[in-house]
Amino acid sequence: MDVSMSFSQDMDNEYEKLIRRMNPPRVVIDNDSCKKATVIRVDSANEYGILLEVVQILTDLNLTITKAYISSDGGWFMDVFNVTDQDGNKVTDEVVLDYIQKSLGPEACFSTSMRSVGVIPSTDSTVIELTGCDRPGLLSELSAVLTHLKCSVLNAEVWTHNTRAAAVMQVTDDSTGCGISDPERLSRIRNLLRNVLKGSYTPREAKTAVSHGEVHTDRRLHQMMFEDRDYEHRLVDDDSSIQDERQRPDVCVDNWLDKDYSVVTVRCKDRPKLLFDTVCTLTDMQYVVFHGSVDTEGTEAYQEYYVRHIDGSPVKSEAEKQRVIQCLEAAIKRRVSEGLKLELCTTDRVGLLSNVTRIFRENSLTVTRAEVKTKGGKALNTFYVSDASGYSIDAKTIDSIRQTIGQTILKVKNNPQEQQERQKSPSHESPTRFLFGGLFKSKSFVNFGLVRSYS
């Protein structure tokens, strides 16, 4: 039985390779048609997950996707993206443009999610995945345990949402600078970290995993939090839950019965990597995006997707509809930069992360999100912190922390009082609209004037 299944999979893979050789992907990069953005068009034979792969590659290059048109009905995939760099300018870096051509063109291989820039290569390191209940000081406790176990944190990303926390950490042995391979030591690391994640009481299980394979951090964090069911709503009646409700993304799911599609629309505040987060979640929930449109206007983002489940059916029940809405809301909010942003840049050393987060904890600050990177012997860390008691952060507290760590080492990227004023101001409400409603009235995809329509 296993032999026949393996043979069938091999045949399917060979067939996909044949189709790709007969219909190689084509990438057109246009810097002339649009005044404000670089237009990238990708044509390819269609296969499941290809949209996520393309978006992932563009996102990992730190490109901002301001508009997108998606069409993958039948056997062909055709997407158009308007992109800018981090400064809002057209993409002119020849190295980046060449990478896009090679990654999305005929030399590309979309059958694996490991094509992207954001992949952690872990041949010389160990990747630790952690999921558990969030609480003040959790990152400090985890990093202290790793320091005690003589593990150096090279890179890490930590997300918190809805009382849950997930982290992907790339660590090495202090003495060798290499990955940790001893099974007994790995087991001890997992057990001690799991004990920290469990805390004194929690109804959910804490999880730890250790691997030496390649990991795309953002993709794994979405998968980990989805598996941990962080999208389930809390039954909490307090000021924070009221504030969360005000900031809740507007997500709608309706069925277009004539075409057997479910129409998913998203309206929320725009931010980097938003498109990746929504497409990643739809893919992990096993929905296929057949058509779609993405548009940003000022600070607002609008997304519309015509989807079916991988089995070919639209959303079948009210319960399934609510689950899609909850999961997309969670995907959008996981990466929202809540709290005060602090950037740390200094020479890397053993125990640095443990020391810095301990100082945060001693000053009653909790880390809501963290990005830890090591490059060329330098630690480049970003922390989003909030007051553990729920109050606004006192400027004197930040000054004290900066004096302890170093004024030039730790920098504040936004002001607590300004942040509080922004939270008090009402969000802009725009009428719900379908951006892609005229798709099936068009005779062809060319009718959109894809390259010239936003010049």
C-alpha positions in Angstrom: 0.0 0.0 0.0 2.8 2.4 1.0 4.7 1.5 -2.2 1.8 2.2 -4.4 1.1 5.6 -2.7 4.8 6.6 -3.1 4.7 5.6 -6.7 1.5 7.7 -7.3 3.1 10.7 -5.6 6.3 10.3 -7.8 4.1 10.2 -10.9 2.2 13.4 -9.8 5.5 15.2 -9.1 6.9 14.2 -12.6 3.6 15.3 -14.2 3.9 18.7 -12.4 7.5 19.0 -13.6 6.4 18.2 -17.2 3.7 20.9 -17.1 6.2 23.4 -15.7 8.7 22.6 -18.5 6.0 23.0 -21.1 4.7 26.2 -19.5 7.6 27.9 -17.7 6.7 30.9 -15.4 7.1 34.3 -16.9 7.9 37.4 -14.8 7.5 41.0 -16.2 8.9 43.8 -14.0 7.7 47.2 -15.2 9.1 50.5 -13.7 7.5 52.8 -16.3 3.8 52.3 -16.4 3.0 53.3 -12.8 4.2 56.6 -11.3 4.3 55.5 -7.7 5.2 51.8 -7.8 7.0 48.9 -9.5 4.6 46.6 -11.3 5.4 42.9 -11.2 3.3 40.4 -13.3 3.7 36.7 -12.7 2.3 34.2 -15.2 2.6 30.4 -14.5 1.0 27.1 -14.6 -1.3 26.9 -11.6 -0.7 24.8 -8.5 -1.8 24.8 -4.9 0.1 27.2 -2.7 1.7 29.2 -5.5 0.0 32.5 -4.4 1.5 32.2 -1.0 4.9 31.4 -2.4 4.9 34.5 -4.6 3.7 36.8 -1.8 6.2 35.3 0.6 9.1 36.0 -1.7 8.1 39.6 -2.2 7.4 40.2 1.5 10.7 38.7 2.6 12.4 41.2 0.5 10.7 43.9 2.7 8.7 45.1 -0.3 5.3 46.7 0.4 2.5 45.4 -1.8 0.1 48.4 -2.4 -2.2 46.8 -4.9 -2.6 43.3 -6.3 -4.9 41.4 -8.8 -5.1 37.7 -8.5 -6.5 35.2 -11.0 -5.9 31.5 -10.9 -9.1 29.9 -12.3 -8.4 26.8 -14.3 -4.9 25.7 -15.0 -3.2 29.1 -15.2 -2.0 31.5 -12.5 -1.7 35.2 -13.3 -1.0 37.9 -10.7 -0.1 41.5 -10.8 1.5 43.3 -7.9 2.2 47.0 -7.4 5.2 47.1 -5.0 7.4 49.7 -3.3 10.5 49.6 -1.1 10.4 50.4 2.6 10.6 54.2 1.9 7.6 54.1 -0.5 9.7 54.4 -3.7 9.9 52.2 -6.8 12.2 49.2 -6.6 15.4 50.1 -8.5 18.0 47.9 -6.8 19.3 45.6 -9.5 20.2 42.9 -7.0 16.6 42.8 -5.7 15.1 42.9 -9.2 17.4 40.1 -10.3 16.5 38.0 -7.3 12.8 38.5 -8.1 13.3 37.3 -11.7 15.2 34.2 -10.6 12.9 33.4 -7.7 9.6 33.8 -9.6 10.8 33.1 -13.2 11.6 29.8 -15.1 14.4 28.9 -12.6 11.9 29.0 -9.7 10.5 26.0 -7.9 7.3 26.8 -6.1 6.9 23.2 -4.7 8.7 24.2 -1.5 8.1 27.0 0.9 11.9 27.2 1.5 12.6 29.5 -1.5 12.3 32.7 0.5 14.8 35.1 1.9 13.3 34.9 5.4 14.2 31.2 5.8 16.3 30.3 8.8 19.2 28.0 7.7 19.8 25.8 10.7 22.6 23.4 9.6 24.9 25.0 12.2 22.2 25.8 14.8 19.2 24.4 16.5 15.7 25.8 16.1 13.4 25.7 19.1 9.6 26.3 18.8 7.6 27.3 21.8 3.9 27.7 22.4 2.2 28.4 25.7 0.2 30.8 27.9 1.5 34.4 27.8 2.2 36.3 31.0 4.4 39.2 32.1 8.1 38.3 32.2 7.8 35.2 30.1 10.5 36.1 27.5 12.8 37.0 30.4 12.3 33.6 32.1 12.7 31.6 28.8 16.0 33.5 27.9 17.3 33.0 31.4 16.8 29.3 31.2 18.6 29.2 27.8 21.5 31.2 29.3 21.7 28.7 32.2 21.7 25.9 29.7 24.7 27.6 27.9 22.7 28.3 24.8 23.2 31.5 22.7 20.2 33.0 21.0 21.2 34.0 17.4 17.8 34.9 16.1 14.3 34.8 17.6 10.8 36.1 17.0 8.1 36.1 19.6 4.4 36.8 19.0 1.7 37.2 21.6 -2.1 37.3 21.0 -5.2 36.6 23.0 -3.3 35.4 26.1 -1.2 33.0 24.0 2.5 33.2 23.1 4.6 31.6 20.4 8.3 31.8 19.7 10.8 30.5 17.1 14.4 30.7 18.4 17.6 29.8 16.6 20.2 28.8 19.2 23.8 27.5 19.3 26.0 25.9 22.0 28.0 28.6 23.8 31.2 26.6 23.7 31.2 25.4 20.1 29.1 28.0 18.3 27.3 25.1 16.5 23.9 23.5 16.8 23.1 21.2 19.7 22.9 17.5 18.7 23.1 15.6 22.0 19.7 13.9 22.5 19.8 14.0 26.3 20.7 17.7 26.3 18.0 18.5 23.8 15.5 16.6 25.9 16.5 18.6 29.0 16.2 21.9 27.1 12.7 21.0 26.0 11.5 19.9 29.4 12.8 23.0 31.2 11.4 25.4 28.7 8.1 23.5 28.8 8.0 23.9 32.6 8.5 27.7 32.2 5.7 27.8 29.6 3.3 25.9 31.8 3.5 28.5 34.6 1.6 27.9 37.9 -1.7 27.2 36.2 -3.1 27.1 32.7 -5.9 25.0 31.1 -3.9 24.5 27.9 -0.8 22.5 27.3 2.5 24.1 26.6 4.4 22.8 23.6 8.1 22.7 22.7 9.8 21.3 19.6 13.4 21.1 18.5 14.6 20.7 14.9 17.6 21.2 12.6 15.7 21.7 9.4 15.0 25.0 7.6 12.3 27.1 9.0 10.4 30.1 7.7 9.8 32.0 10.9 6.7 34.0 10.1 5.0 31.0 8.4 5.7 28.8 11.4 4.5 31.3 13.9 1.2 31.6 12.1 0.9 27.8 12.0 1.8 27.4 15.6 -0.7 29.9 16.9 -3.4 28.5 14.6 -2.8 25.0 16.0 -2.9 26.6 19.5 -6.4 28.0 18.7 -5.4 31.6 19.6 -8.3 32.7 17.4 -10.9 31.6 20.0 -12.4 34.6 21.6 -11.8 35.2 25.3 -14.8 35.8 27.6 -13.3 38.7 29.4 -15.2 41.9 30.4 -12.7 44.6 31.0 -11.3 47.8 29.4 -8.7 45.9 27.3 -11.4 43.7 25.7 -13.4 46.8 24.8 -10.3 48.4 23.3 -9.7 45.1 21.3 -13.3 45.3 20.0 -12.8 48.8 18.7 -9.6 47.8 16.9 -11.1 44.6 15.5 -10.6 44.2 11.7 -13.7 44.1 9.6 -13.9 40.6 8.0 -16.9 39.4 6.1 -17.6 36.0 4.4 -20.5 35.6 2.0 -21.4 32.9 -0.5 -21.8 33.7 -4.2 -24.0 30.7 -5.0 -24.2 31.3 -8.8 -20.4 30.8 -9.1 -19.9 28.4 -6.1 -17.5 30.8 -4.5 -17.2 32.2 -1.0 -16.3 35.9 -1.0 -14.0 37.0 1.8 -13.5 40.7 2.3 -11.1 42.3 4.8 -11.0 46.0 5.8 -8.5 47.1 8.4 -5.6 49.4 9.1 -2.8 48.9 6.6 0.6 47.6 7.8 3.7 45.7 6.4 3.2 42.0 5.6 -0.6 42.2 5.9 -1.2 40.4 2.6 1.2 37.6 3.5 -0.6 37.1 6.9 -4.1 36.8 5.3 -3.0 34.6 2.4 -0.9 32.4 4.7 -3.9 31.8 6.9 -6.3 31.0 4.1 -3.7 28.6 2.7 -3.2 26.9 6.1 -6.9 26.6 6.5 -6.9 24.8 3.1 -8.7 27.4 1.0 -7.8 28.2 -2.5 -7.9 31.8 -3.7 -9.2 31.8 -7.3 -9.6 35.5 -7.7 -8.8 38.5 -5.6 -8.0 42.2 -5.4 -6.0 44.1 -2.9 -5.9 47.9 -2.5 -4.5 50.4 0.0 -5.8 53.9 0.4 -3.9 56.0 2.8 -3.8 54.0 6.1 -6.6 51.7 5.1 -6.3 48.3 3.4 -9.0 46.5 1.5 -8.7 42.9 0.4 -11.2 40.7 -1.4 -10.9 37.0 -2.2 -13.0 34.6 -4.1 -12.2 31.2 -2.5 -13.2 27.6 -2.3 -12.1 24.9 0.1 -9.4 22.6 -1.3 -12.2 20.0 -1.8 -13.9 22.4 -4.3 -16.7 23.6 -2.0 -17.5 27.1 -0.8 -18.0 27.8 3.0 -20.8 25.3 4.0 -22.1 26.4 7.3 -22.4 29.4 9.7 -19.9 27.7 12.0 -17.3 27.4 9.2 -18.0 31.1 8.3 -17.4 32.3 11.8 -14.2 30.2 12.0 -12.8 31.8 8.9 -13.6 35.2 10.2 -12.0 34.5 13.6 -8.9 33.0 12.1 -8.3 36.0 9.7 -8.9 38.5 12.5 -6.3 36.6 14.6 -3.8 36.5 11.7 -4.1 40.3 11.3 -3.8 41.1 15.0 -0.9 38.8 15.8 1.6 41.1 14.1 0.0 44.3 15.2 2.7 46.4 16.9 1.1 47.0 20.3 3.1 48.8 22.9 6.2 51.1 22.9 8.9 50.2 20.4 12.4 49.9 21.7 15.4 49.1 19.5 18.6 47.7 20.9 21.9 47.7 18.9 25.1 46.6 20.6 27.9 44.0 20.4 26.4 40.6 20.9 27.4 38.6 24.0 26.3 35.5 25.9 23.2 36.3 28.1 22.4 39.6 26.4 18.8 38.8 25.7 18.4 37.4 29.3 19.9 40.6 30.8 17.8 43.1 28.8 14.5 41.3 29.3 15.2 40.9 33.0 15.6 44.7 33.2 12.3 45.1 31.4 10.6 42.7 33.9 12.1 44.4 36.9 10.6 47.7 35.7 7.1 46.1 35.3 7.3 46.0 31.5 6.0 43.1 29.5 7.1 42.2 25.9 4.2 41.9 23.5 6.3 41.1 20.5 10.1 40.7 19.8 12.5 40.4 16.9 16.0 39.3 17.9 18.7 39.2 15.2 22.5 38.7 15.2 24.5 40.0 12.3 28.3 40.4 12.1 28.7 40.1 15.8 26.1 42.8 16.4 22.8 42.3 18.3 19.9 44.0 16.4 16.8 43.6 18.6 13.4 45.1 18.5 11.0 44.9 21.4 7.4 46.1 21.7 6.7 46.6 25.4 3.7 47.6 27.5 3.1 48.2 31.2 2.3 44.9 32.9 -0.5 46.5 35.0 -2.2 47.9 31.9 -1.3 51.6 32.6 0.5 53.9 30.2 4.3 53.6 30.4 5.9 56.4 32.5 8.6 58.3 30.7 10.7 58.2 33.8 10.7 54.4 33.7 12.0 54.4 30.1 14.7 56.9 31.0 15.8 54.7 33.9 15.9 51.6 31.7 18.0 53.4 29.1 20.4 54.6 31.7 20.8 51.1 32.9 21.3 49.5 29.5 22.9 52.5 27.8 21.4 55.6 26.2 23.1 55.0 22.8 22.4 51.2 22.9 18.6 51.3 23.6 16.5 53.8 21.6 12.8 54.7 21.8 11.1 54.7 18.5 7.7 56.2 19.6 6.4 58.3 22.4 4.1 56.7 25.1 1.9 59.8 25.3 1.6 60.1 21.5 0.7 56.4 21.4 -2.0 56.9 24.0 -3.5 59.8 22.0 -3.6 57.7 18.9 -5.4 54.9 20.8 -8.0 57.4 22.0 -8.7 58.8 18.5 -11.6 57.0 16.7 -10.6 54.8 13.7 -11.7 55.9 10.3 -14.8 54.0 9.1 -15.2 53.4 5.4 -18.1 51.8 3.7 -17.8 48.1 2.8 -17.2 47.4 -0.8 -16.3 44.7 -3.2 -13.2 45.6 -5.1 -13.4 42.7 -7.5 -17.2 42.6 -8.1 -16.9 43.2 -11.9 -14.4 40.3 -12.5 -16.8 37.9 -14.1 -18.4 40.6 -16.3 -15.1 41.0 -18.0 -14.3 38.9 -21.1 -10.6 38.6 -20.1 -8.2 39.5 -17.4 -6.6 42.0 -19.8 -9.7 44.2 -19.4 -8.4 45.5 -16.1 -5.5 47.3 -17.8 -3.2 45.7 -15.3 0.0 47.5 -16.0 -1.4 50.9 -16.9 -4.4 51.3 -14.6 -2.5 53.0 -11.7 -0.1 55.1 -13.7 
